[in-house]
Amino acid sequence: MIGRILPPAVRWSHSFGDRDDPLFPEELALVERAVEKRRAEFATVRACAREALAALGHPPAPLLPGPRGAPVWPDGVVGSMTHCAGYRAAVVAPSDEIALLGIDAEPHAALPEGVLDTIARPEEHTSMAALPTAEGIAWDRLLFSAKESVYKAWFPVTRSWLDFDEASIVIAPDGTFTVRVLIPGFAPTGERLTGFHGRWLVDRDIVVTCIAMTGIR
Ligand SMILES: CC(C)(COP(=O)(O)OP(=O)(O)OC[C@H]1O[C@@H](n2cnc3c(N)ncnc32)[C@H](O)[C@@H]1OP(=O)(O)O)[C@@H](O)C(=O)NCCC(=O)NCCS
C-alpha cells in the first residue's frame, strides 16, 4: 500500500507480519538481548530494506544504526524504515534523485489521552478541528505519524534534533500534508531546510505517512 504514495524513483518493500530472514552477525549482535517483538521487527524491516535495495542493484549487506539511531545506507542511497503493530516497511532511493526521504506507520487509532497536547502546536489543533469527520480518520494519529516522518527525513540531512513543536503541519483531506520547519536546519551543502511536502494514506487499519522530495526547499 505504501507504493501508492511514493514517487517512482523510490523502491519499497513491506510486510504485514514477521519474516524469519537471517540477520548479519553485526545486526544480530544489536538485538541479541532484545525482546522477541523487537528482534522480529528489526529483522523483518531489514529483510524489506534488502529487497528494496536489491531493486536498486545493491547486494545484501548489514544495515546498522548510525548517529541517533538513523540507519546507515550504502553510498549514494537515501532510505527510511518503520515498524508498528501489523506493519513493517522500508523505502530507498538513489540520493541523486531523492534528497529527503522519511516514512512512518502507526496503528489507525486515536492517540492515547493527553498525547496530542504534547505533540501538537496551537495552530495544528485549530486546523485539525476543521478536518472532516465523516470517514472516521484518526487525524491526531495522522499528525503524530507525519511528525515522525518529518524527523526521519530531517535528521539524516541536518544531523540535528527536531522537537514536536518545532515543525508546524497542515494536513489536507486529499492525502497530502505540508510542513513548515520553525528552527534553522542546514544540509551539508549549506542549503536551509524550511519545509516538506508529504503524503498519507489509511488502509487496513494502518496510517502511513511519507516524505519523498527531489530537492531541499
Ligand atoms: C526516531 C523516531 C522518529 C522513530 O519513530 P517510531 O515511530 O518510534 O518508530 P518506527 O518503527 O516508525 O521507526 C523506527 C526506525 O526509525 C529509524 N530511525 C531511528 N532513529 C532515526 C533517526 N534519528 N533518523 C532517521 N531514522 C531513524 C530506524 O530505522 C528505526 O528502526 P530500527 O531501529 O529497526 O533501525 C522516534 O522514536 C523519535 O525519536 N521521535 C522524536 C523526534 C520527532 O519525532 N520529532 C518530531 C519532529 S516534527
The ligand as a Tripos MOL2 file, in Angstrom:
@<TRIPOS>MOLECULE
LIG
   48    50     1     0     0
SMALL
NO_CHARGES

@<TRIPOS>ATOM
      1 C1         13.2310    8.0520   15.8480 C.3       1 LIG1
      2 C2         11.7200    8.0400   15.8230 C.3       1 LIG1
      3 C3         11.2030    9.0680   14.8010 C.3       1 LIG1
      4 C4         11.2460    6.6220   15.3960 C.3       1 LIG1
      5 O1          9.8620    6.5700   15.1780 O.3       1 LIG1
      6 P1          8.9500    5.4400   15.8640 P.3       1 LIG1
      7 O2          7.5410    5.7040   15.4430 O.co2     1 LIG1
      8 O3          9.2490    5.4090   17.3300 O.co2     1 LIG1
      9 O4          9.4370    4.0580   15.2890 O.3       1 LIG1
     10 P2          9.3620    3.4420   13.8110 P.3       1 LIG1
     11 O5          9.2380    1.9930   13.9640 O.co2     1 LIG1
     12 O6          8.3750    4.1170   12.9350 O.co2     1 LIG1
     13 O7         10.8170    3.7800   13.2250 O.3       1 LIG1
     14 C5         11.9430    3.1830   13.7800 C.3       1 LIG1
     15 C6         13.0380    3.3040   12.7590 C.3       1 LIG1
     16 O8         13.3270    4.6860   12.5600 O.3       1 LIG1
     17 C7         14.6700    4.7810   12.1040 C.3       1 LIG1
     18 N1         15.3160    5.8270   12.8630 N.ar      1 LIG1
     19 C8         15.6650    5.8130   14.1820 C.ar      1 LIG1
     20 N2         16.2910    6.9640   14.5060 N.ar      1 LIG1
     21 C9         16.3300    7.7120   13.3810 C.ar      1 LIG1
     22 C10        16.8560    8.9990   13.0850 C.ar      1 LIG1
     23 N3         17.4790    9.7550   14.0050 N.pl3     1 LIG1
     24 N4         16.7530    9.4640   11.8100 N.ar      1 LIG1
     25 C11        16.1400    8.7140   10.8540 C.ar      1 LIG1
     26 N5         15.6270    7.4820   11.0750 N.ar      1 LIG1
     27 C12        15.7210    6.9970   12.3380 C.ar      1 LIG1
     28 C13        15.3190    3.4170   12.3340 C.3       1 LIG1
     29 O9         15.4240    2.7630   11.0870 O.3       1 LIG1
     30 C14        14.3270    2.7110   13.2280 C.3       1 LIG1
     31 O10        14.2610    1.3180   13.0120 O.3       1 LIG1
     32 P3         15.4330    0.3520   13.5320 P.3       1 LIG1
     33 O11        15.6910    0.7470   14.9620 O.co2     1 LIG1
     34 O12        14.8740   -1.0250   13.3790 O.co2     1 LIG1
     35 O13        16.6050    0.6350   12.6400 O.co2     1 LIG1
     36 C15        11.0790    8.3750   17.2130 C.3       1 LIG1
     37 O14        11.3430    7.3330   18.1320 O.3       1 LIG1
     38 C16        11.6190    9.6620   17.8110 C.2       1 LIG1
     39 O15        12.6850    9.7190   18.4330 O.2       1 LIG1
     40 N6         10.8420   10.7580   17.6830 N.am      1 LIG1
     41 C17        11.1910   12.0130   18.3040 C.3       1 LIG1
     42 C18        11.5920   13.0670   17.2680 C.3       1 LIG1
     43 C19        10.4090   13.5100   16.4780 C.2       1 LIG1
     44 O16         9.6120   12.6990   16.0520 O.2       1 LIG1
     45 N7         10.2580   14.8290   16.2890 N.am      1 LIG1
     46 C20         9.1390   15.3710   15.5770 C.3       1 LIG1
     47 C21         9.5910   16.4570   14.6460 C.3       1 LIG1
     48 S1          8.2110   17.3470   13.9660 S.3       1 LIG1
@<TRIPOS>BOND
     1     1     2 1
     2     2     3 1
     3     2     4 1
     4     2    36 1
     5     4     5 1
     6     5     6 1
     7     6     7 2
     8     6     8 1
     9     6     9 1
    10     9    10 1
    11    10    11 2
    12    10    12 1
    13    10    13 1
    14    13    14 1
    15    14    15 1
    16    15    16 1
    17    15    30 1
    18    16    17 1
    19    17    18 1
    20    17    28 1
    21    18    19 ar
    22    18    27 ar
    23    19    20 ar
    24    20    21 ar
    25    21    22 ar
    26    21    27 ar
    27    22    23 1
    28    22    24 ar
    29    24    25 ar
    30    25    26 ar
    31    26    27 ar
    32    28    29 1
    33    28    30 1
    34    30    31 1
    35    31    32 1
    36    32    33 2
    37    32    34 1
    38    32    35 1
    39    36    37 1
    40    36    38 1
    41    38    39 2
    42    38    40 1
    43    40    41 1
    44    41    42 1
    45    42    43 1
    46    43    44 2
    47    43    45 1
    48    45    46 1
    49    46    47 1
    50    47    48 1
@<TRIPOS>SUBSTRUCTURE
     1 LIG1         1 GROUP 0 **** ****
